[in-house]
Amino acid sequence: MHIASAEFYSSAPDLASCPDEALPEFAFIGRSNVGKSSLLNVLAGRDGLARVSPTPGFTKLINFFTINRRWRLVDLPGYGFAEVARKDKARFNQAVAEYLAKRPNLKGLFLLIDSSLPPQKIDLEFVQWLAKVGAPIVIVFTKIDRVSPAKATENQQAFLAELGRWFSPLPETFACSSVTGAGRGELLGVISQVLAEIPEPVQTPDAAVQIAREEPKAMRARRAPWNKLT
């Protein structure tokens, strides 16, 4: 996929404030400091598109970026950030929960997991919650450049082994690095596959919204394993 344009569109504190539903959206979420903003910049091919901060939990709003004027990348607030007051943390988590459960034009959810660390409890708990939502999900292991390939593989396999207690088959997985760009083509390929099944919105705004609400077969296939919670 060629990225011809990538532009910030808007930020929203809750579902009601999100932009119109005319364009398909692909959301990215993960534990704070997992490298989400850096990965979004790599995918879009534009440094500084998503603001990167050394402070965990910097992203507190749902941020929308329009790509090629046809679809959106969505930067969701990280979960587990400790520097936000308890009441605000609850509010942000509620906003994310409503977006994931009720956003009709959400076509894919990319869950980022830090491959330089062994399985983290908070990640596993979040994955279990996602299963109940039924979102079409892909797991992305980040920071593969931070540790040796053997260690990264060990941590990834340990995480997937934990998921195997609840899900069969396992979700589709990819490994990436925001430093080297590894995995960029594969992730864009997933998005491209989904977009290929969505007709261009050339009719009325209402018709465009209806098109966005139709779930492509590519993401239905990814959704299926997550409905098999045992």
C-alpha positions as CSV (number, residue, x, y, z in Angstrom):
1,M,0.0,0.0,0.0
2,H,1.2,3.5,-0.9
3,I,0.6,6.2,1.6
4,A,0.0,9.4,-0.4
5,S,-1.3,11.5,2.4
6,A,-1.6,11.3,6.2
7,E,-3.3,14.1,8.1
8,F,-4.6,14.7,11.6
9,Y,-8.4,14.9,11.5
10,S,-9.7,15.4,15.1
11,S,-9.6,14.3,18.7
12,A,-12.5,13.1,20.8
13,P,-13.0,12.6,24.5
14,D,-15.8,10.1,24.0
15,L,-17.8,8.2,21.4
16,A,-20.4,11.0,21.0
17,S,-17.6,13.4,19.9
18,C,-16.1,11.1,17.3
19,P,-16.2,12.2,13.7
20,D,-18.7,10.9,11.1
21,E,-18.8,7.2,10.3
22,A,-18.3,7.6,6.5
23,L,-14.7,6.2,6.5
24,P,-13.5,2.8,7.7
25,E,-11.3,3.0,10.8
26,F,-8.4,0.9,12.0
27,A,-7.6,1.4,15.7
28,F,-4.4,0.8,17.6
29,I,-4.3,0.2,21.4
30,G,-1.9,-1.1,23.9
31,R,-0.4,-0.7,27.4
32,S,1.2,2.7,28.0
33,N,4.7,3.0,26.7
34,V,4.3,0.1,24.3
35,G,5.4,2.3,21.4
36,K,2.0,3.0,19.8
37,S,2.5,6.6,18.6
38,S,5.9,5.7,17.1
39,L,4.4,2.8,15.2
40,L,1.6,4.9,13.9
41,N,4.1,7.4,12.6
42,V,6.0,4.6,10.8
43,L,2.9,3.2,9.3
44,A,1.8,6.6,8.0
45,G,5.3,7.4,6.8
46,R,5.2,10.7,8.5
47,D,7.3,11.7,11.6
48,G,5.4,13.6,14.2
49,L,1.9,12.7,12.9
50,A,1.1,11.1,16.3
51,R,2.8,12.9,19.1
52,V,5.4,10.8,20.9
53,S,6.0,11.5,24.6
54,P,8.4,9.9,27.2
55,T,5.5,10.1,29.7
56,P,3.4,7.0,29.8
57,G,-0.3,7.7,29.3
58,F,0.3,10.9,27.3
59,T,-2.5,10.0,24.9
60,K,-5.7,10.7,26.7
61,L,-8.1,11.4,23.8
62,I,-9.2,9.3,20.8
63,N,-7.1,10.7,18.0
64,F,-8.1,10.3,14.3
65,F,-5.8,10.5,11.3
66,T,-7.1,10.4,7.7
67,I,-5.0,8.3,5.4
68,N,-5.2,8.7,1.6
69,R,-8.5,10.5,2.1
70,R,-10.2,7.0,2.2
71,W,-9.6,5.6,5.7
72,R,-8.5,6.5,9.2
73,L,-5.9,5.4,11.7
74,V,-7.2,5.7,15.2
75,D,-4.9,6.2,18.2
76,L,-6.7,5.0,21.3
77,P,-5.5,6.0,24.9
78,G,-3.1,3.5,26.4
79,Y,-4.4,1.4,29.3
80,G,-2.7,1.1,32.6
81,F,-1.1,4.6,32.8
82,A,-0.4,5.5,36.4
83,E,0.0,9.3,36.1
84,V,-3.7,10.0,35.5
85,A,-6.0,10.6,38.3
86,R,-8.3,7.6,39.1
87,K,-11.5,9.4,38.0
88,D,-9.9,10.5,34.7
89,K,-8.5,7.0,34.1
90,A,-12.0,5.5,34.5
91,R,-13.5,8.1,32.1
92,F,-10.9,7.4,29.5
93,N,-11.3,3.6,29.8
94,Q,-15.1,4.1,29.4
95,A,-14.6,6.1,26.2
96,V,-12.4,3.4,24.8
97,A,-14.9,0.7,25.8
98,E,-17.7,2.5,24.1
99,Y,-15.7,3.1,21.0
100,L,-14.7,-0.5,20.6
101,A,-18.1,-1.9,21.3
102,K,-20.3,0.6,19.4
103,R,-18.3,2.2,16.6
104,P,-19.9,0.7,13.4
105,N,-17.1,1.7,11.0
106,L,-14.3,0.1,13.1
107,K,-12.8,-2.5,10.7
108,G,-9.8,-3.7,12.6
109,L,-8.3,-3.4,16.1
110,F,-4.5,-3.8,16.4
111,L,-3.5,-4.7,20.0
112,L,0.2,-3.8,20.7
113,I,2.2,-6.0,23.0
114,D,5.8,-5.3,24.1
115,S,7.9,-8.2,22.9
116,S,10.8,-7.1,25.1
117,L,8.9,-8.2,28.2
118,P,7.4,-11.4,29.4
119,P,3.6,-11.6,29.4
120,Q,2.1,-8.8,31.5
121,K,-1.0,-9.4,33.6
122,I,-2.7,-6.2,32.5
123,D,-2.3,-7.2,28.8
124,L,-3.8,-10.6,29.4
125,E,-6.7,-9.1,31.3
126,F,-7.3,-6.6,28.5
127,V,-7.3,-9.3,25.9
128,Q,-10.0,-11.3,27.8
129,W,-12.1,-8.2,28.0
130,L,-11.7,-7.7,24.2
131,A,-13.0,-11.2,23.6
132,K,-16.3,-10.2,25.2
133,V,-16.5,-7.1,23.0
134,G,-16.0,-9.3,19.9
135,A,-13.8,-6.7,18.1
136,P,-11.9,-8.0,15.0
137,I,-8.4,-8.1,16.4
138,V,-4.8,-8.5,15.3
139,I,-1.9,-8.8,17.8
140,V,1.2,-6.7,17.0
141,F,4.4,-7.5,19.0
142,T,6.4,-4.2,19.2
143,K,10.0,-3.3,20.1
144,I,11.6,-6.4,18.6
145,D,14.8,-4.4,18.3
146,R,15.1,-3.9,22.1
147,V,16.1,-7.5,22.8
148,S,17.7,-10.4,21.0
149,P,15.6,-12.2,18.4
150,A,15.6,-15.3,20.6
151,K,14.4,-13.4,23.6
152,A,11.7,-11.6,21.6
153,T,10.5,-14.9,20.2
154,E,10.5,-16.4,23.7
155,N,8.3,-13.6,25.1
156,Q,6.0,-13.8,22.1
157,Q,5.5,-17.5,22.4
158,A,4.9,-17.2,26.1
159,F,2.2,-14.6,25.5
160,L,0.5,-16.7,22.9
161,A,0.7,-19.7,25.2
162,E,-1.3,-17.7,27.8
163,L,-3.9,-16.9,25.1
164,G,-4.2,-20.5,24.2
165,R,-5.9,-21.2,27.5
166,W,-8.9,-19.2,26.3
167,F,-8.8,-19.0,22.5
168,S,-8.7,-21.4,19.6
169,P,-7.4,-20.7,17.1
170,L,-5.1,-18.0,18.1
171,P,-5.4,-14.5,16.5
172,E,-3.2,-13.4,13.6
173,T,0.1,-12.0,14.9
174,F,2.9,-9.7,13.6
175,A,6.2,-8.4,14.9
176,C,7.4,-4.9,14.3
177,S,10.0,-2.3,15.1
178,S,9.4,1.5,14.9
179,V,13.2,1.9,14.8
180,T,13.9,-0.4,11.8
181,G,10.5,-0.3,10.2
182,A,10.2,-4.1,10.3
183,G,6.6,-5.2,10.0
184,R,5.3,-2.1,8.4
185,G,4.5,-3.7,5.0
186,E,2.8,-6.6,6.7
187,L,0.5,-4.4,8.8
188,L,-0.4,-2.2,5.8
189,G,-1.1,-5.4,3.9
190,V,-3.7,-6.4,6.5
191,I,-5.4,-3.0,6.1
192,S,-5.1,-3.1,2.3
193,Q,-6.8,-6.5,2.3
194,V,-9.8,-5.2,4.3
195,L,-10.0,-2.0,2.2
196,A,-10.1,-4.0,-1.0
197,E,-13.4,-5.4,0.0
198,I,-15.0,-2.0,0.8
199,P,-16.5,-0.2,-2.2
200,E,-15.5,3.4,-2.8
201,P,-18.0,5.7,-1.2
202,V,-19.2,7.4,-4.3
203,Q,-22.9,7.8,-3.4
204,T,-24.7,9.9,-0.9
205,P,-23.4,10.5,2.6
206,D,-26.0,8.1,4.0
207,A,-24.9,5.4,1.5
208,A,-21.2,6.0,2.5
209,V,-22.1,5.4,6.1
210,Q,-23.9,2.1,5.2
211,I,-20.8,1.0,3.3
212,A,-18.6,1.7,6.3
213,R,-20.8,-0.4,8.5
214,E,-20.5,-3.5,6.4
215,E,-17.9,-5.8,7.8
216,P,-15.4,-7.1,5.2
217,K,-14.8,-10.9,5.1
218,A,-11.1,-10.3,5.9
219,M,-12.0,-8.9,9.3
220,R,-14.9,-11.4,9.9
221,A,-12.3,-14.1,9.6
222,R,-10.2,-12.3,12.3
223,R,-13.2,-11.8,14.5
224,A,-14.2,-15.5,14.6
225,P,-11.6,-16.8,17.1
226,W,-12.4,-14.2,19.6
227,N,-16.0,-15.4,19.8
228,K,-14.8,-18.7,21.1
229,L,-14.0,-17.8,24.7
230,T,-14.0,-20.9,26.9
